[in-house]
Amino acid sequence: MSSTEKAIKATYFSIVGNTLLALIKGATGYFGNSYAMIADAIESTADIFASFLVLFGIKYSNKPADENHPYGHGRAEPLVTFLVVGFLIISATIIAHESIQNIKTPHALPKPFTLFVLGAIILWKEISFQIVMKKSIETNSSSLKADAWHHRSDAITSVAAFIGISIALYFGEGYEAADDWAALLASGFILFNCYKIFRPALGEIMDEHLYHELEDKIKKISLTVPGVICIEKCFIRKAGMKYHVDLHAMVDGNKSVKEGHDIAHHLKDTLRTELIELGHVLIHIEPDFESITR
C-alpha cells in the first residue's frame, strides 16, 4: 500500500469515528445534563469537517507535477493544516464561551451514566490518536499529524469532562459548575495543541531546515556511490509527503563533464531507490581542486 493510500485510509477512519462520537457525545450530554459532554460533541463535529479538509489536502497534494507546478502540489498539505488549526481554534473558542455562560447559570448536576460513556470515549480516542499518528509518521503527512492531534485533544477534553463530572457528582449541590470549569480548561489545552500543530506546518511553508536525521542518511548513502568524494552541501525542503533535495557532491577535478554527469545520475538514482520519501533530487557537481593535475 502506498503512502497516499495509507493516509487516505487513516483519514476515512477519522471521519467515521468522529461522526459516531459526535452523535454519542451530543446525546449523552443532552440527556445527562453535561455541558462538558456537549462541548466535546462540538469539538468532534468540528473534527469531522477538519478530517474532510485533510482528505482533500492529501488527495490534492499528491497530484502529479504539471507545467504550472513542476515540483508537484505538495504545498497544499500545510495550507490545509492551517485550516484544520483554524477549526480547532474556533471550536476551542466556542467551548470557552459556552462554558463561561454555563458557569454563570445555575443548572442540574450531571447524570452518573455520563462517566461510563466518557471512560469508553477516552480509551477510543487515545487508540485513534496512536493509529493516525503512526500513519502520519509512515507517510510524512503534516495534515494527517494534525488530524491525529485532533484525536488527542478530544481525549484531553474528555478527561477534563470526566474529572469535572466526577467532582460535581461527588460533592453534589453547589459543585454543578465543575463540569463547565472542566470544559473551559479543556479549551485551553486545545489552543495549546493548535500551536504544536501549526509550528511544523509553518516551518514547511517557510522551507525551514528541520530534517537533520534525513540529511545524515543522505550523506551516508551518497558516500557509497563510486566517484563521490564528499558532500559539500545538502539542503532539504518538504512539500506534502515528499522531501526535495539540493545536493552539492564533490568529485575528482580531473574527471570530464560526462563523467561528472554520470556520477550525478548514479547518485540521484541511488538516493531515490534507498529513500523512497524523496521527491526531486538536484545534484550539483563540485570539482575537488586539490586533485586537479596541473
C-alpha positions as CSV (number, residue, x, y, z in Angstrom):
1,M,0.0,0.0,0.0
2,S,1.4,3.4,-1.0
3,S,1.8,6.3,1.5
4,T,-1.1,8.1,-0.1
5,E,-3.4,5.1,0.2
6,K,-2.3,4.7,3.9
7,A,-3.0,8.4,4.6
8,I,-6.4,8.3,2.9
9,K,-7.5,5.2,4.7
10,A,-6.4,6.8,8.1
11,T,-8.5,9.9,7.2
12,Y,-11.6,7.9,6.5
13,F,-11.1,6.1,9.8
14,S,-11.1,9.6,11.5
15,I,-14.2,10.7,9.7
16,V,-16.3,7.7,10.6
17,G,-15.0,7.7,14.2
18,N,-15.7,11.4,14.8
19,T,-19.2,11.2,13.3
20,L,-20.2,8.4,15.6
21,L,-18.6,10.1,18.6
22,A,-20.2,13.4,17.9
23,L,-23.6,11.7,18.0
24,I,-22.9,9.7,21.1
25,K,-21.4,12.7,23.0
26,G,-24.2,15.1,22.0
27,A,-26.9,12.6,23.1
28,T,-25.1,11.8,26.3
29,G,-24.5,15.5,27.1
30,Y,-28.1,16.4,26.4
31,F,-29.8,13.6,28.4
32,G,-27.1,13.6,31.1
33,N,-27.1,17.3,31.8
34,S,-23.4,17.7,31.0
35,Y,-22.2,20.7,29.1
36,A,-18.6,19.3,29.1
37,M,-20.0,16.4,27.0
38,I,-21.8,18.8,24.7
39,A,-18.6,20.8,24.4
40,D,-16.9,17.5,23.5
41,A,-19.6,16.9,20.8
42,I,-19.0,20.3,19.3
43,E,-15.3,19.6,19.0
44,S,-16.0,16.2,17.4
45,T,-18.3,17.9,14.9
46,A,-15.6,20.3,14.0
47,D,-13.2,17.4,13.7
48,I,-15.4,15.8,11.1
49,F,-15.1,18.9,8.8
50,A,-11.4,19.1,9.6
51,S,-10.9,15.5,8.6
52,F,-12.7,16.1,5.3
53,L,-10.2,19.0,4.7
54,V,-7.3,16.7,5.5
55,L,-8.7,14.2,3.0
56,F,-8.9,16.9,0.3
57,G,-5.4,18.1,1.1
58,I,-3.8,14.6,0.9
59,K,-5.5,13.9,-2.4
60,Y,-4.7,17.3,-3.9
61,S,-1.1,17.4,-2.7
62,N,-0.4,14.1,-4.3
63,K,-1.5,15.1,-7.7
64,P,1.4,14.6,-10.2
65,A,3.6,17.5,-11.3
66,D,2.4,19.6,-14.3
67,E,3.6,22.5,-16.3
68,N,2.5,25.1,-13.8
69,H,3.6,23.0,-10.8
70,P,6.9,21.3,-11.7
71,Y,7.5,20.4,-8.0
72,G,4.0,18.9,-7.6
73,H,1.2,20.1,-5.4
74,G,2.6,19.2,-2.0
75,R,2.4,22.6,-0.5
76,A,-1.4,22.3,-0.4
77,E,-1.0,20.0,2.6
78,P,0.5,22.5,5.1
79,L,-2.1,25.1,3.9
80,V,-4.8,22.6,4.7
81,T,-3.1,22.1,8.1
82,F,-3.6,25.8,8.8
83,L,-7.3,25.5,8.0
84,V,-7.5,22.5,10.4
85,V,-5.9,24.6,13.1
86,G,-8.5,27.2,12.4
87,F,-11.2,24.7,13.0
88,L,-9.6,23.8,16.3
89,I,-9.3,27.4,17.4
90,I,-13.0,28.1,16.5
91,S,-14.2,25.0,18.5
92,A,-12.0,26.0,21.5
93,T,-13.4,29.5,21.4
94,I,-17.0,28.2,21.3
95,I,-16.4,25.8,24.1
96,A,-14.7,28.5,26.3
97,H,-17.6,31.0,25.6
98,E,-20.4,28.5,26.4
99,S,-18.5,27.2,29.5
100,I,-18.3,30.7,30.9
101,Q,-22.1,31.3,30.2
102,N,-22.9,28.0,31.9
103,I,-20.8,28.8,34.9
104,K,-22.9,31.9,35.4
105,T,-26.2,30.0,35.0
106,P,-27.4,27.5,37.7
107,H,-28.2,24.1,36.3
108,A,-28.7,20.5,37.4
109,L,-26.0,18.0,38.3
110,P,-24.7,15.7,35.5
111,K,-26.1,12.2,35.5
112,P,-23.7,9.4,36.7
113,F,-24.0,7.3,33.5
114,T,-22.1,10.0,31.6
115,L,-18.9,8.8,33.4
116,F,-19.2,5.4,31.8
117,V,-19.6,6.8,28.4
118,L,-16.7,9.2,28.9
119,G,-14.4,6.3,30.0
120,A,-15.1,4.4,26.8
121,I,-14.6,7.6,24.7
122,I,-11.2,8.4,26.3
123,L,-9.9,4.9,25.6
124,W,-11.2,5.0,22.0
125,K,-9.8,8.5,21.2
126,E,-6.3,7.6,22.6
127,I,-6.3,4.5,20.4
128,S,-7.4,6.6,17.5
129,F,-4.5,9.1,18.2
130,Q,-2.0,6.3,18.2
131,I,-3.3,4.8,15.0
132,V,-3.4,8.0,13.0
133,M,-0.1,9.3,14.4
134,K,1.6,6.1,13.4
135,K,0.2,6.6,9.8
136,S,1.3,10.3,9.8
137,I,4.9,9.2,10.6
138,E,4.9,6.5,8.0
139,T,3.6,8.8,5.3
140,N,5.4,12.1,6.3
141,S,2.0,13.8,6.3
142,S,1.7,17.1,8.3
143,S,-2.0,17.3,7.8
144,L,-2.5,13.7,9.0
145,K,-0.4,14.6,12.0
146,A,-2.8,17.5,12.7
147,D,-5.7,15.1,12.4
148,A,-4.0,12.8,14.9
149,W,-3.7,15.7,17.4
150,H,-7.5,16.2,16.9
151,H,-8.0,12.8,18.5
152,R,-5.5,13.6,21.3
153,S,-7.2,16.9,22.0
154,D,-10.5,15.2,22.0
155,A,-9.2,12.7,24.5
156,I,-7.9,15.6,26.7
157,T,-11.3,17.3,26.7
158,S,-13.0,14.0,27.6
159,V,-10.5,13.5,30.5
160,A,-11.3,17.1,31.7
161,A,-15.0,16.4,31.4
162,F,-14.6,13.1,33.3
163,I,-12.8,14.9,36.2
164,G,-15.4,17.8,36.2
165,I,-18.4,15.4,36.3
166,S,-16.7,13.3,39.0
167,I,-16.2,16.3,41.2
168,A,-19.8,17.5,40.6
169,L,-21.2,14.1,41.5
170,Y,-19.0,13.5,44.5
171,F,-19.5,16.9,46.2
172,G,-23.1,17.4,45.0
173,E,-25.1,20.6,45.3
174,G,-23.0,23.7,44.8
175,Y,-20.5,22.0,42.6
176,E,-22.6,21.8,39.4
177,A,-20.3,24.1,37.6
178,A,-17.3,21.8,38.0
179,D,-18.4,20.2,34.7
180,D,-18.3,23.6,33.0
181,W,-14.9,24.6,34.5
182,A,-13.6,21.3,33.1
183,A,-14.8,22.3,29.6
184,L,-13.2,25.7,30.0
185,L,-9.8,24.1,31.0
186,A,-10.1,21.7,28.0
187,S,-10.4,24.7,25.6
188,G,-7.0,25.9,26.9
189,F,-5.5,22.5,26.1
190,I,-6.9,22.6,22.6
191,L,-5.4,26.0,22.0
192,F,-2.0,24.8,23.2
193,N,-2.2,21.9,20.8
194,C,-3.1,24.3,18.0
195,Y,0.4,25.8,18.3
196,K,2.0,22.3,18.3
197,I,0.3,21.6,15.0
198,F,0.8,25.0,13.4
199,R,4.5,25.4,14.1
200,P,5.8,22.4,12.0
201,A,3.4,23.3,9.1
202,L,4.7,26.9,9.1
203,G,8.3,25.6,9.0
204,E,7.4,23.5,6.0
205,I,5.9,26.5,4.2
206,M,9.0,28.6,5.0
207,D,11.4,25.9,3.9
208,E,12.8,25.7,7.4
209,H,15.6,23.1,7.7
210,L,14.3,20.6,10.3
211,Y,15.4,17.3,8.8
212,H,18.8,16.6,10.2
213,E,18.3,12.9,10.5
214,L,17.3,12.6,6.9
215,E,20.3,14.8,5.9
216,D,22.7,12.4,7.7
217,K,21.1,9.4,5.8
218,I,21.6,11.2,2.5
219,K,25.2,12.0,3.2
220,K,25.9,8.4,4.3
221,I,24.3,6.9,1.2
222,S,26.0,9.4,-1.1
223,L,29.5,8.4,0.1
224,T,28.7,4.8,-1.1
225,V,28.4,6.0,-4.7
226,P,31.7,5.5,-6.7
227,G,33.3,8.8,-7.6
228,V,31.7,10.9,-4.8
229,I,34.5,12.2,-2.5
230,C,32.3,14.1,-0.1
231,I,29.1,16.1,0.2
232,E,29.7,19.8,0.5
233,K,26.1,21.0,0.9
234,C,22.7,19.3,1.5
235,F,19.5,21.4,1.5
236,I,16.2,19.7,2.2
237,R,12.6,21.1,2.0
238,K,9.4,19.3,2.5
239,A,6.3,19.5,0.3
240,G,3.4,17.3,1.1
241,M,4.7,13.8,1.8
242,K,7.9,14.2,-0.2
243,Y,11.3,15.8,0.6
244,H,13.0,17.7,-2.2
245,V,16.8,17.8,-2.0
246,D,19.5,20.1,-3.4
247,L,22.9,18.3,-3.1
248,H,26.4,19.5,-3.8
249,A,28.7,16.5,-4.3
250,M,32.5,16.8,-4.7
251,V,34.2,14.6,-7.3
252,D,37.8,14.3,-8.7
253,G,38.6,17.5,-10.5
254,N,40.3,15.6,-13.4
255,K,37.1,13.9,-14.5
256,S,35.4,15.0,-17.7
257,V,32.0,16.7,-17.8
258,K,30.4,13.5,-19.0
259,E,32.0,11.5,-16.1
260,G,30.7,14.1,-13.6
261,H,27.3,13.9,-15.3
262,D,27.2,10.1,-15.0
263,I,28.2,10.2,-11.3
264,A,25.4,12.7,-10.6
265,H,22.8,10.5,-12.3
266,H,24.1,7.4,-10.4
267,L,23.9,9.4,-7.1
268,K,20.4,10.6,-7.8
269,D,19.1,7.1,-8.7
270,T,20.8,5.6,-5.6
271,L,19.2,8.1,-3.3
272,R,15.7,7.8,-4.7
273,T,16.0,4.0,-4.5
274,E,17.2,3.9,-1.0
275,L,15.0,6.7,0.3
276,I,11.5,6.4,-1.2
277,E,10.3,9.5,0.6
278,L,12.5,11.7,-1.7
279,G,10.9,13.7,-4.4
280,H,13.0,15.9,-6.7
281,V,16.8,15.5,-6.2
282,L,19.0,18.1,-7.8
283,I,22.7,17.2,-7.9
284,H,25.4,19.9,-8.3
285,I,28.9,18.6,-9.0
286,E,31.8,20.4,-7.4
287,P,35.4,19.6,-8.5
288,D,38.0,18.7,-5.9
289,F,40.6,21.3,-6.8
290,E,43.3,19.5,-4.8
291,S,43.1,16.5,-7.1
292,I,43.4,18.5,-10.3
293,T,46.5,17.6,-12.3
294,R,48.5,20.8,-13.1
